[in-house]
Amino acid sequence: MKTRQPPRSPSPAAVDGAAPRKRGRPRIHPLTTPLPPELPPPVPPKRGRVHPNAPSHDEVIDSYSRVCLTQVEPKPLAQSSVRANAVLWGAWCRWLAGQALHWSDATEQTIKTFLDGPAPSLRRRHRPARNPSQMSSLTRVRYFSVLKGAYGHARTMEWIDQVPTVDQLQPEYVATDAQGGVLPPGVLARLQNTRQLQEIFSPTSETKSHWRLLRDRAAVALVAECGITTAELIELQPRDLGAGPHTIVQAMAQAAQRTLPGSEREGTPPTPTLNLINPAIDNPAGACMPAAPVVLTVRPSQPHSERALNGRSIVLPARVCEVLLPWVAQREAMLTDMAARHVPLARRESHLKKHSLNGPLFPSRQSRKDEKGEPIKDRFFPMEPAAVYLIFKRAFAGLDPSSGEGVRGTPRTAQGTSVIRNTLIQHWLRTLPEEEAQTRAGFKTLEGMRVIARAAGITTQSTTSPDSKAQGEIEGADTRIDTNGQPGQKAVRRAKGDGA
């Protein structure tokens, strides 16, 4: 006869009102008091006061978007730009709705009041602005461009008598507002500390998550050293890693043979070893350091996009290899085990040759499904950008627990790969010739670094205004000026021929 177990006492998190933790999921941000539900945004009036026959704001932006997509002069806008315009127009109309105004009721003074105030937010839990009392000049320029186009189209359609977006309201563009976000001083060095990464991504009691911790620490170490983008990280494959004439898998296999007793040859240099505190945890697959330097080859990304980057080769230091090579060996062991369980013996060798070097270097833990709806368990699939963001969010939260969600009322530090990349580019511009910094960053032109350089007070050889390609590289980042390295002063140029 079974005896009834006494009921378990609720956890402290449940008592405080927070959601209970699931088993095996480490907490990456501190507990906070839940906020009350957000109020729905105000609904714009259906009719205007001055122009009662004017259509709704949705009809206006839909009609204007069709014109932008089909116009000949200037050239048609991209679909992404049209969607961005619709978001800004919607935010403007909701701001008007808060004052019980229809879009057609806006005047010159209404637009001036809007542009002089803070940027409207669609959500309360958004990333706080640098200046909560006034939107940046770049944001003002973007809003005015959308309003000028939409109201000009409305005047053409005779929905309004005159446009409120007169030329006198054109905001002034301040280039410093377009600078890319950088990390506070000292944060990049902590991300490059592989010992600290091993502590942040340390194994738990759940052994199934061990491989993901090896993957995550390797991904963070690689980005913190090389400054690659999220897209480049997702597209990396094991064939992009090499040591001498061999792939990284072949080089580690040869290094393992050299470490066997009696395999040393007279006059050959000793094989380098991985400096690990606990090899059983940090190197479960027994990875070995190759004799030749490990080189990462980053292939050109987005070849048909304005944000396309050049390919480049980077020699990885030993500290990065200490966390990267154990993951590569673990990935190979996992793929071999998957093939042994799900691939027939006759096709196993060809299957491993196909997916060992050509699959994603940092795979997703989620599998895909075949045509029959069955999960595919014999290979790896690439991660989504949202999964990459969560990896770096956990890394930043491990460095500073309060940075995960931020202290309420204070701005948070940006937590993606872009802010790490921008910080590295500034460091390269301070310490390397511009051409070498451009090569490491993958920019096609020196103009691509001009906006990022200005945030650190670095003068580059380029004197032209930032183009759309350069702006696209740093768009959307939370701007925080790095005070490390005498900001605001011109750095000494070390390019060839400068004699510095």
C-alpha positions as CSV (number, residue, x, y, z in Angstrom):
1,M,0.0,0.0,0.0
2,K,1.4,3.4,-1.0
3,T,1.7,6.1,1.6
4,R,0.8,9.6,0.7
5,Q,3.8,11.9,0.6
6,P,3.5,15.2,2.5
7,P,3.0,18.2,0.2
8,R,6.2,20.1,-0.7
9,S,6.6,23.6,0.5
10,P,6.6,26.2,-2.2
11,S,9.9,27.5,-3.5
12,P,11.1,31.0,-2.6
13,A,10.5,32.1,-6.2
14,A,6.9,30.9,-6.1
15,V,6.4,32.7,-2.8
16,D,7.7,36.0,-4.3
17,G,5.3,35.7,-7.2
18,A,7.9,34.8,-9.8
19,A,7.5,31.9,-12.2
20,P,9.0,28.7,-10.8
21,R,12.3,27.6,-12.3
22,K,12.3,24.6,-14.6
23,R,14.8,21.8,-13.9
24,G,18.1,22.3,-15.7
25,R,17.5,25.9,-16.8
26,P,20.0,28.2,-15.1
27,R,18.7,31.7,-14.2
28,I,20.4,34.4,-16.3
29,H,18.8,37.4,-14.7
30,P,17.9,38.4,-11.2
31,L,14.4,38.2,-9.8
32,T,12.4,41.4,-10.2
33,T,9.0,42.4,-9.0
34,P,6.5,41.8,-11.8
35,L,5.1,44.9,-13.4
36,P,1.3,45.5,-13.8
37,P,-0.2,44.8,-17.2
38,E,0.5,47.5,-19.8
39,L,-2.4,49.7,-20.9
40,P,-3.4,49.3,-24.5
41,P,-2.2,52.2,-26.8
42,P,-4.7,54.9,-27.6
43,V,-6.7,54.3,-30.8
44,P,-6.4,57.0,-33.4
45,P,-9.7,58.8,-34.3
46,K,-11.5,57.5,-37.3
47,R,-12.2,61.0,-38.7
48,G,-10.3,64.3,-38.7
49,R,-11.7,67.7,-37.6
50,V,-10.4,69.7,-40.6
51,H,-10.6,67.0,-43.2
52,P,-13.5,64.6,-42.2
53,N,-13.3,62.7,-45.4
54,A,-9.6,61.8,-45.1
55,P,-8.9,58.0,-44.9
56,S,-7.5,56.2,-41.8
57,H,-3.9,56.3,-41.0
58,D,-3.5,52.6,-42.1
59,E,-4.9,53.4,-45.6
60,V,-2.5,56.3,-45.9
61,I,0.6,54.3,-45.1
62,D,-0.6,51.4,-47.3
63,S,-1.1,53.7,-50.3
64,Y,2.2,55.5,-49.7
65,S,4.1,52.1,-49.4
66,R,2.8,51.0,-52.7
67,V,4.1,54.1,-54.3
68,C,7.5,53.6,-52.6
69,L,7.8,50.1,-53.9
70,T,6.9,50.9,-57.5
71,Q,8.4,54.4,-58.0
72,V,11.1,54.9,-60.7
73,E,12.7,58.2,-59.5
74,P,14.1,58.0,-57.0
75,K,14.7,54.2,-57.1
76,P,12.1,51.9,-55.4
77,L,12.6,51.3,-51.7
78,A,13.4,47.9,-50.3
79,Q,10.6,46.0,-48.6
80,S,12.5,46.3,-45.3
81,S,12.6,50.1,-45.6
82,V,8.9,50.2,-46.4
83,R,8.1,48.1,-43.2
84,A,10.3,50.5,-41.2
85,N,8.5,53.5,-42.5
86,A,5.2,51.9,-41.5
87,V,6.4,51.4,-37.9
88,L,7.5,55.0,-37.6
89,W,4.2,56.2,-39.1
90,G,2.2,54.0,-36.7
91,A,4.2,55.4,-33.7
92,W,3.5,59.0,-34.9
93,C,-0.3,58.3,-35.3
94,R,-0.4,56.7,-31.8
95,W,1.3,59.8,-30.4
96,L,-1.4,61.9,-32.1
97,A,-4.1,59.7,-30.7
98,G,-2.9,60.4,-27.2
99,Q,-4.0,64.0,-27.9
100,A,-7.2,62.9,-29.7
101,L,-5.9,64.1,-33.1
102,H,-6.3,62.5,-36.5
103,W,-3.3,62.3,-38.7
104,S,-4.9,64.9,-41.0
105,D,-5.2,67.4,-38.0
106,A,-1.4,67.7,-37.6
107,T,0.0,71.2,-38.1
108,E,3.5,72.6,-38.3
109,Q,3.5,73.2,-34.5
110,T,2.3,69.7,-33.9
111,I,5.2,68.2,-35.8
112,K,7.7,70.6,-34.2
113,T,6.4,69.6,-30.7
114,F,6.7,65.9,-31.6
115,L,10.3,66.2,-33.0
116,D,11.4,68.3,-30.0
117,G,10.2,65.7,-27.5
118,P,11.2,62.1,-26.6
119,A,10.9,59.3,-29.1
120,P,7.5,57.4,-28.7
121,S,7.8,53.8,-27.5
122,L,5.5,51.1,-28.5
123,R,6.3,49.1,-25.3
124,R,7.0,50.1,-21.8
125,R,9.7,47.5,-21.3
126,H,11.9,48.9,-24.1
127,R,15.6,49.6,-23.8
128,P,15.8,53.1,-22.2
129,A,17.0,55.9,-24.5
130,R,20.3,57.7,-23.8
131,N,18.3,61.0,-23.5
132,P,14.7,60.2,-22.3
133,S,13.7,63.9,-22.7
134,Q,14.6,64.3,-26.4
135,M,15.0,61.9,-29.4
136,S,18.4,61.9,-31.1
137,S,19.0,63.9,-34.3
138,L,19.1,60.7,-36.3
139,T,15.7,59.6,-35.1
140,R,14.3,63.1,-35.8
141,V,15.6,62.9,-39.4
142,R,14.1,59.5,-39.9
143,Y,10.7,60.5,-38.5
144,F,10.6,63.7,-40.6
145,S,11.5,61.8,-43.7
146,V,8.6,59.5,-43.3
147,L,6.2,62.3,-42.4
148,K,7.3,64.4,-45.3
149,G,6.8,61.5,-47.7
150,A,3.4,60.4,-46.3
151,Y,2.0,63.9,-46.1
152,G,3.3,64.8,-49.5
153,H,1.5,61.7,-50.9
154,A,-1.7,62.6,-49.0
155,R,-1.6,66.1,-50.6
156,T,-1.1,64.5,-54.1
157,M,-4.2,62.3,-53.4
158,E,-6.1,65.5,-52.3
159,W,-6.8,64.1,-48.9
160,I,-5.4,67.3,-47.3
161,D,-5.2,70.9,-48.5
162,Q,-1.5,71.6,-47.5
163,V,1.4,69.7,-46.0
164,P,2.5,70.5,-42.5
165,T,6.0,69.3,-43.1
166,V,7.5,72.6,-44.3
167,D,11.2,72.8,-45.0
168,Q,11.8,75.0,-42.0
169,L,11.1,71.9,-39.8
170,Q,13.9,69.8,-41.4
171,P,16.0,68.5,-38.5
172,E,19.7,69.0,-38.5
173,Y,21.7,65.8,-38.8
174,V,24.3,65.3,-36.0
175,A,26.7,62.6,-37.1
176,T,27.8,61.7,-33.6
177,D,24.3,60.4,-32.9
178,A,24.8,57.6,-35.5
179,Q,27.8,56.1,-33.7
180,G,27.8,52.4,-32.9
181,G,27.5,51.1,-29.4
182,V,30.6,50.0,-27.6
183,L,31.2,48.2,-24.3
184,P,32.2,50.0,-21.1
185,P,35.9,49.8,-20.3
186,G,37.1,46.5,-19.1
187,V,34.1,44.4,-20.3
188,L,35.8,43.2,-23.5
189,A,38.9,42.0,-21.6
190,R,36.6,40.0,-19.3
191,L,34.9,38.4,-22.3
192,Q,38.3,37.5,-23.7
193,N,39.2,35.8,-20.4
194,T,38.6,32.1,-21.2
195,R,38.8,31.2,-17.5
196,Q,35.9,33.6,-16.8
197,L,33.9,32.1,-19.7
198,Q,34.4,28.6,-18.2
199,E,33.0,29.9,-14.9
200,I,30.0,31.5,-16.6
201,F,29.2,28.5,-18.7
202,S,30.0,25.9,-16.0
203,P,28.4,22.4,-16.1
204,T,25.3,21.8,-13.9
205,S,23.8,18.6,-12.6
206,E,22.1,18.0,-15.9
207,T,24.6,16.2,-18.1
208,K,22.5,16.8,-21.3
209,S,23.3,20.5,-21.3
210,H,27.1,20.0,-21.0
211,W,27.7,20.1,-24.7
212,R,25.7,23.4,-25.0
213,L,28.0,25.0,-22.4
214,L,31.0,24.0,-24.4
215,R,29.4,25.4,-27.5
216,D,28.4,28.7,-25.9
217,R,31.8,29.5,-24.3
218,A,33.5,28.7,-27.6
219,A,31.2,31.0,-29.6
220,V,31.6,33.9,-27.1
221,A,35.4,33.5,-27.1
222,L,35.5,33.5,-30.9
223,V,33.4,36.6,-31.3
224,A,35.3,38.4,-28.5
225,E,38.6,37.7,-30.3
226,C,37.7,38.1,-34.0
227,G,34.7,40.5,-34.0
228,I,32.7,38.5,-36.4
229,T,29.0,39.2,-36.9
230,T,26.0,37.1,-35.9
231,A,25.5,36.0,-39.5
232,E,29.1,35.0,-39.9
233,L,29.0,33.0,-36.6
234,I,26.0,31.1,-37.8
235,E,27.5,30.4,-41.2
236,L,30.8,29.0,-39.8
237,Q,31.6,25.4,-40.5
238,P,34.4,23.1,-39.2
239,R,36.1,23.3,-42.7
240,D,36.7,27.0,-41.9
241,L,39.2,26.0,-39.2
242,G,42.6,24.7,-40.2
243,A,46.1,24.1,-38.9
244,G,48.8,24.1,-41.6
245,P,47.6,22.1,-44.6
246,H,45.1,20.1,-42.6
247,T,41.6,20.7,-41.4
248,I,41.2,21.1,-37.7
249,V,39.8,17.6,-37.3
250,Q,42.7,16.1,-39.1
251,A,45.2,18.3,-37.3
252,M,43.8,17.3,-33.9
253,A,43.9,13.6,-34.9
254,Q,47.6,13.9,-35.8
255,A,48.3,15.7,-32.6
256,A,46.7,12.9,-30.6
257,Q,48.9,10.3,-32.4
258,R,52.0,12.3,-31.5
259,T,51.1,12.3,-27.8
260,L,50.9,8.5,-27.6
261,P,53.9,6.9,-25.8
262,G,56.7,6.0,-28.1
263,S,55.5,8.2,-31.0
264,E,58.0,11.0,-30.4
265,R,60.7,11.4,-33.0
266,E,64.1,12.7,-32.3
267,G,64.5,16.3,-33.1
268,T,60.8,17.1,-33.4
269,P,59.4,19.9,-31.2
270,P,57.1,18.8,-28.4
271,T,53.3,19.0,-29.1
272,P,51.6,21.9,-27.5
273,T,49.1,21.1,-24.9
274,L,45.7,22.6,-23.9
275,N,46.1,24.5,-20.6
276,L,42.9,23.3,-18.8
277,I,42.2,23.2,-15.1
278,N,39.8,20.2,-15.2
279,P,40.2,18.3,-18.5
280,A,37.4,15.9,-17.6
281,I,34.8,18.7,-17.6
282,D,36.4,21.2,-20.0
283,N,37.7,18.7,-22.5
284,P,35.5,15.6,-22.4
285,A,36.3,14.5,-25.9
286,G,40.1,14.7,-25.5
287,A,40.9,17.5,-27.9
288,C,44.6,18.1,-28.6
289,M,46.4,21.3,-29.7
290,P,47.8,21.0,-33.2
291,A,51.5,21.7,-33.8
292,A,50.7,24.4,-36.4
293,P,48.8,27.6,-35.6
294,V,45.0,27.3,-35.8
295,V,43.6,29.7,-38.5
296,L,39.9,30.7,-38.8
297,T,38.8,31.6,-42.3
298,V,35.7,33.8,-42.4
299,R,33.9,33.5,-45.7
300,P,32.3,36.6,-47.4
301,S,28.8,37.1,-45.9
302,Q,25.6,38.4,-47.6
303,P,27.3,38.8,-51.1
304,H,24.2,40.5,-52.6
305,S,23.5,42.8,-49.7
306,E,24.6,46.4,-49.0
307,R,26.0,45.0,-45.7
308,A,28.2,42.5,-47.4
309,L,31.6,41.9,-45.8
310,N,34.9,40.6,-47.2
311,G,36.3,37.3,-46.2
312,R,39.4,37.2,-44.0
313,S,41.7,34.8,-42.2
314,I,42.5,35.1,-38.5
315,V,45.2,33.3,-36.5
316,L,43.6,32.2,-33.2
317,P,45.6,32.6,-30.0
318,A,46.1,29.7,-27.6
319,R,43.6,31.0,-25.1
320,V,40.8,30.9,-27.7
321,C,41.9,27.4,-28.8
322,E,41.6,26.2,-25.1
323,V,37.8,26.6,-25.3
324,L,37.3,26.2,-29.1
325,L,39.1,22.9,-29.7
326,P,37.3,21.0,-26.9
327,W,34.0,22.0,-28.5
328,V,35.2,20.9,-32.0
329,A,36.2,17.5,-30.6
330,Q,32.9,17.2,-28.7
331,R,30.9,18.1,-31.8
332,E,32.7,15.5,-33.8
333,A,32.1,12.8,-31.1
334,M,28.4,13.8,-31.0
335,L,28.0,13.6,-34.8
336,T,29.7,10.2,-34.8
337,D,27.3,8.9,-32.1
338,M,24.3,10.3,-34.0
339,A,25.4,8.5,-37.2
340,A,25.9,5.3,-35.3
341,R,22.4,5.4,-34.0
342,H,20.5,6.7,-37.0
343,V,22.5,5.9,-40.2
344,P,22.9,2.5,-41.7
345,L,26.5,1.1,-41.6
346,A,26.8,1.1,-45.4
347,R,26.2,4.9,-45.6
348,R,27.8,5.9,-42.3
349,E,31.3,6.8,-43.7
350,S,29.9,9.0,-46.5
351,H,27.4,10.6,-44.1
352,L,30.2,11.6,-41.7
353,K,32.3,13.0,-44.6
354,K,29.4,15.1,-45.8
355,H,28.3,16.5,-42.4
356,S,31.5,16.6,-40.4
357,L,33.2,19.5,-42.1
358,N,30.2,21.0,-43.9
359,G,27.7,21.3,-41.1
360,P,27.3,24.3,-38.8
361,L,30.2,24.7,-36.4
362,F,27.8,26.0,-33.7
363,P,24.6,23.9,-34.2
364,S,21.2,24.5,-32.7
365,R,19.9,22.2,-30.1
366,Q,16.6,22.1,-32.0
367,S,16.3,19.5,-34.8
368,R,14.3,19.8,-38.0
369,K,11.6,17.6,-39.3
370,D,11.4,15.7,-42.6
371,E,8.5,15.6,-45.1
372,K,6.7,13.1,-42.9
373,G,6.9,15.2,-39.8
374,E,9.6,13.0,-38.2
375,P,12.6,14.7,-36.4
376,I,15.9,14.5,-38.3
377,K,18.4,13.2,-35.7
378,D,21.4,12.3,-37.9
379,R,22.9,15.8,-38.5
380,F,23.2,19.3,-37.1
381,F,21.2,22.4,-38.1
382,P,22.3,26.0,-37.7
383,M,21.1,28.3,-34.9
384,E,18.7,31.2,-35.3
385,P,19.9,34.7,-34.5
386,A,17.6,34.8,-31.5
387,A,19.5,31.8,-30.0
388,V,22.8,33.6,-30.6
389,Y,21.5,36.6,-28.7
390,L,20.5,34.5,-25.7
391,I,24.0,33.0,-25.6
392,F,25.6,36.4,-25.3
393,K,22.9,37.7,-22.9
394,R,23.9,34.8,-20.6
395,A,27.6,35.8,-21.0
396,F,26.9,39.4,-20.1
397,A,24.7,38.4,-17.2
398,G,27.5,36.2,-15.9
399,L,29.9,39.1,-15.9
400,D,27.4,41.3,-14.1
401,P,24.2,39.8,-12.8
402,S,22.5,43.3,-12.7
403,S,23.2,43.7,-16.5
404,G,20.8,41.0,-17.5
405,E,17.7,43.0,-17.1
406,G,19.3,46.2,-15.9
407,V,18.5,48.3,-12.9
408,R,15.1,49.8,-13.4
409,G,15.4,53.4,-14.5
410,T,19.0,53.0,-15.8
411,P,20.1,52.2,-19.4
412,R,21.2,48.7,-20.1
413,T,24.4,47.7,-21.8
414,A,23.8,46.3,-25.3
415,Q,24.3,42.5,-25.2
416,G,24.7,41.3,-28.8
417,T,27.6,40.6,-31.1
418,S,27.5,44.1,-32.7
419,V,28.6,45.9,-29.5
420,I,31.5,43.5,-29.2
421,R,32.4,44.0,-32.8
422,N,32.3,47.8,-32.5
423,T,34.5,47.8,-29.5
424,L,37.1,45.6,-31.2
425,I,37.1,47.9,-34.3
426,Q,37.8,50.9,-32.1
427,H,40.6,49.0,-30.5
428,W,42.1,48.0,-33.8
429,L,41.9,51.6,-35.1
430,R,43.8,52.8,-32.1
431,T,46.6,50.1,-32.3
432,L,46.9,49.1,-35.9
433,P,47.2,50.7,-39.3
434,E,43.9,51.6,-40.9
435,E,44.3,49.1,-43.7
436,E,44.9,46.3,-41.3
437,A,41.9,47.3,-39.2
438,Q,39.8,47.4,-42.3
439,T,40.9,43.9,-43.2
440,R,40.2,42.5,-39.8
441,A,36.8,44.1,-39.7
442,G,36.0,42.9,-43.2
443,F,34.9,46.3,-44.5
444,K,35.1,46.8,-48.3
445,T,36.1,50.5,-47.9
446,L,37.6,52.7,-45.2
447,E,34.4,54.6,-45.1
448,G,32.8,51.7,-43.3
449,M,34.8,52.3,-40.2
450,R,34.3,56.1,-40.1
451,V,31.2,56.3,-38.0
452,I,32.6,53.8,-35.4
453,A,35.9,55.6,-35.3
454,R,34.3,58.9,-34.5
455,A,32.8,57.5,-31.3
456,A,36.4,57.1,-30.0
457,G,37.7,60.4,-31.3
458,I,39.8,58.6,-34.0
459,T,40.5,60.4,-37.2
460,T,40.5,58.1,-40.3
461,Q,41.8,58.7,-43.8
462,S,38.2,58.9,-45.1
463,T,36.7,62.4,-45.2
464,T,33.5,61.6,-47.1
465,S,30.1,61.5,-45.3
466,P,29.0,58.1,-44.0
467,D,27.2,56.2,-46.7
468,S,24.3,53.8,-46.4
469,K,26.6,50.8,-46.3
470,A,28.5,52.2,-43.3
471,Q,25.3,53.2,-41.6
472,G,23.9,49.7,-42.0
473,E,26.8,48.2,-40.2
474,I,26.1,50.0,-36.9
475,E,22.4,50.8,-37.2
476,G,20.3,49.9,-34.2
477,A,23.0,49.6,-31.6
478,D,22.7,51.3,-28.2
479,T,25.3,54.1,-28.3
480,R,27.7,54.3,-25.3
481,I,30.9,56.1,-25.7
482,D,34.0,54.2,-24.6
483,T,36.0,56.4,-22.2
484,N,39.0,54.1,-22.5
485,G,42.0,55.5,-24.5
486,Q,41.6,59.3,-24.3
487,P,38.3,59.8,-26.1
488,G,37.8,63.0,-28.0
489,Q,41.5,63.2,-28.9
490,K,43.0,62.2,-32.3
491,A,44.8,58.9,-32.1
492,V,48.3,58.7,-33.5
493,R,48.1,57.3,-36.9
494,R,50.4,54.3,-37.3
495,A,49.8,53.6,-41.0
496,K,52.7,53.1,-43.3
497,G,54.4,56.3,-44.4
498,D,53.0,58.4,-41.6
499,G,56.3,58.2,-39.6
500,A,54.5,58.0,-36.3
